[in-house]
């Protein structure tokens, strides 16, 4: 998709958005290793980068069926891979509950940790993110149907307000239907950012306001865990962290457009779906190998990150070709009927 904004002509696919997502992806993965302390302070803005970027790059008439194919088909492919890995290396895990977790797509059934009824196993516990993206896209599409700008923003704010009611439910809803009321307004925020283009016309002011806003909200919100609908001690502050942090990240990477650093992060993002979804398999494998070869803690962390990115990228290439082959076969069958 060509950018019609003020940017270098060599930027053809909003590379700065890809770079921002690649950076956030690596930080999320680092947070799942012993090196997680390095990203503790920015943790509340990492996943929101993806949600804001999703709205930033979405056309108003985007196809939900295309989103289903790009998110849910890989979700089930990676779920099978994770379950096979679990069956091989963790035979004591309840597989029926793990299979139920794949279809319910939540880390556990109840919000209360004491009655958690854990569904997803360690290896596939990050895959909830893909189904949550799809349910959020569905709600985001409804928000975009509101044509009047100020009413659309009011509808987004209402969505955030509705999210305040879900903690009253003891059960976490399937496919993060409850969390969608937090995520979809962030997508709408990204969409409005693209329309207003303040990330270019007022980039320094936007960056200053967003950094200050994130610092304040981060002190108020506390840690978040979106997979179990834990938005921090102060829900509005958690939303503020998401808005300010995600926007600041996009502004920073847009200011560095076409740099070598951006290209490196964008390259990682090219197969982000599979690197993200399969990361725990390779992070766990890296930890096992680190113990076996007596690596230091930071050597192990480096090896885990390298293994997760490299193997996830290769898995992404293979999976993409497999899905394309299936699509080609289906097209041929249809044309032959």
KACORQUI-V279594 format. One record per helix or strand. SS is the DSSP state (h for helix, s for strand). FROM is the first residue (numbers start at 1). TO is the last residue. Records with the same first field share a line. If there is no record, write none. Layout:
SS->FROM-TO ; FROM-TO
This chain:
h->15-30 ; 36-39 ; 43-56 ; 64-89 ; 95-104 ; 113-115 ; 122-124 ; 128-144 ; 149-166 ; 174-176 ; 180-196 ; 198-201 ; 203-221 ; 226-228 ; 235-255 ; 260-269 ; 272-277 ; 279-292 ; 297-336
s->108-108 ; 110-110 ; 118-118 ; 171-171 ; 225-225 ; 230-230
